[in-house]
Amino acid sequence: MIITPGKLEVPENISIVPLPPYSPELNPVEQVWQQLRHRSLANRCFKNYEHIVEACCEAGNKFVTCPSNIQSLCARKWAILI
């Protein structure tokens, strides 16, 4: 589903703030991938695409079982300044 400008209905109590380009530290998804690569996916050789998907799913499932992993995404020192 592609959402184009002007088509999204945003409730009044939600503000959409665009992320500046080249700022992965502000994007939680980038933080998750960084941790997954560091903890589970780095320095591995995958047999095929299915093996990559399986490894990513296993790493993601392991990541979400520990609440401190999720909390760490919001506990950056720079986050206090914003």
GROMACS elastic network, one bead per residue, 0.5 to 0.9 nm:
[ bonds ]
;  ai    aj funct       b0    kb
    3     6     6  0.85770   500
    3     7     6  0.64821   500
    3     8     6  0.67363   500
    4     7     6  0.57072   500
    4     8     6  0.73711   500
    5     8     6  0.68612   500
    6     9     6  0.79649   500
   10    13     6  0.82612   500
   10    14     6  0.65777   500
   10    15     6  0.78597   500
   10    16     6  0.82509   500
   11    14     6  0.56144   500
   11    15     6  0.83152   500
   12    15     6  0.76074   500
   19    22     6  0.87481   500
   19    23     6  0.72372   500
   19    24     6  0.88838   500
   19    26     6  0.71370   500
   19    27     6  0.75697   500
   20    23     6  0.59789   500
   20    24     6  0.89803   500
   20    26     6  0.84887   500
   21    24     6  0.81968   500
   22    25     6  0.88055   500
   23    26     6  0.57648   500
   23    27     6  0.72384   500
   24    27     6  0.51628   500
   24    28     6  0.79338   500
   24    29     6  0.84554   500
   24    30     6  0.57450   500
   24    31     6  0.74125   500
   25    28     6  0.73448   500
   25    30     6  0.71096   500
   25    31     6  0.67091   500
   26    30     6  0.81962   500
   26    31     6  0.83285   500
   26    79     6  0.88099   500
   27    30     6  0.54953   500
   27    31     6  0.67055   500
   28    32     6  0.62900   500
   28    33     6  0.87667   500
   28    73     6  0.65194   500
   28    74     6  0.83043   500
   29    32     6  0.50751   500
   29    33     6  0.63042   500
   29    34     6  0.85818   500
   30    33     6  0.51734   500
   30    34     6  0.61094   500
   30    35     6  0.87034   500
   31    34     6  0.50754   500
   31    35     6  0.63345   500
   31    36     6  0.86735   500
   31    73     6  0.66768   500
   32    35     6  0.52242   500
   32    36     6  0.61396   500
   32    37     6  0.85868   500
   32    60     6  0.87016   500
   32    63     6  0.86162   500
   32    69     6  0.86978   500
   32    70     6  0.84378   500
   32    73     6  0.76715   500
   33    37     6  0.59776   500
   33    38     6  0.84142   500
   34    37     6  0.52727   500
   34    38     6  0.61472   500
   34    39     6  0.86214   500
   35    38     6  0.50489   500
   35    39     6  0.59442   500
   35    40     6  0.81448   500
   35    63     6  0.85700   500
   35    69     6  0.86954   500
   36    39     6  0.52997   500
   36    40     6  0.55288   500
   36    41     6  0.62350   500
   36    42     6  0.82962   500
   36    56     6  0.79103   500
   36    59     6  0.62627   500
   36    60     6  0.70650   500
   36    63     6  0.74336   500
   37    40     6  0.56502   500
   37    42     6  0.50857   500
   37    43     6  0.88834   500
   37    59     6  0.87723   500
   38    41     6  0.65479   500
   38    42     6  0.57710   500
   39    42     6  0.72017   500
   39    59     6  0.81612   500
   40    43     6  0.88883   500
   40    44     6  0.87870   500
   40    55     6  0.80700   500
   40    56     6  0.83129   500
   40    58     6  0.88325   500
   40    59     6  0.59436   500
   41    44     6  0.63008   500
   41    52     6  0.89006   500
   41    55     6  0.72747   500
   41    56     6  0.73966   500
   41    59     6  0.75706   500
   42    45     6  0.89381   500
   46    49     6  0.75777   500
   46    50     6  0.88100   500
   46    51     6  0.59447   500
   46    52     6  0.59903   500
   46    55     6  0.87390   500
   47    50     6  0.81346   500
   47    51     6  0.60926   500
   47    52     6  0.78367   500
   48    51     6  0.53362   500
   48    52     6  0.65735   500
   48    53     6  0.89711   500
   49    52     6  0.50812   500
   49    53     6  0.63197   500
   49    54     6  0.86243   500
   50    53     6  0.50787   500
   50    54     6  0.60627   500
   50    55     6  0.85527   500
   51    54     6  0.50374   500
   51    55     6  0.60955   500
   51    56     6  0.85533   500
   52    55     6  0.51624   500
   52    56     6  0.61429   500
   52    57     6  0.85994   500
   53    56     6  0.51022   500
   53    57     6  0.61159   500
   53    58     6  0.85926   500
   54    57     6  0.51391   500
   54    58     6  0.61639   500
   54    59     6  0.85641   500
   55    58     6  0.51383   500
   55    59     6  0.60672   500
   55    60     6  0.85030   500
   56    59     6  0.50765   500
   56    60     6  0.59963   500
   56    61     6  0.85035   500
   57    60     6  0.50679   500
   57    61     6  0.60320   500
   57    62     6  0.84773   500
   58    61     6  0.51741   500
   58    62     6  0.61173   500
   58    63     6  0.85042   500
   59    62     6  0.51420   500
   59    63     6  0.60327   500
   59    64     6  0.88108   500
   60    64     6  0.63203   500
   60    65     6  0.88141   500
   61    64     6  0.54688   500
   61    65     6  0.65568   500
   62    65     6  0.54656   500
   62    66     6  0.74306   500
   63    66     6  0.61090   500
   63    67     6  0.84819   500
   63    69     6  0.65253   500
   63    70     6  0.81156   500
   64    67     6  0.67015   500
   64    68     6  0.89874   500
   64    69     6  0.70345   500
   64    70     6  0.70269   500
   65    69     6  0.83816   500
   66    69     6  0.56711   500
   66    70     6  0.74118   500
   67    70     6  0.53747   500
   67    71     6  0.62660   500
   67    72     6  0.86474   500
   68    72     6  0.59000   500
   68    73     6  0.87748   500
   69    72     6  0.52886   500
   69    73     6  0.69796   500
   70    73     6  0.55355   500
   70    74     6  0.75584   500
   71    74     6  0.56053   500
   71    75     6  0.64648   500
   72    76     6  0.70381   500
   73    76     6  0.67979   500
   74    79     6  0.69891   500
   75    78     6  0.84706   500
   75    79     6  0.67236   500
   75    80     6  0.79959   500
   76    79     6  0.52487   500
   76    80     6  0.73456   500
   77    80     6  0.58344   500
   77    81     6  0.75462   500
   78    81     6  0.53772   500
   78    82     6  0.69746   500
   79    82     6  0.54632   500
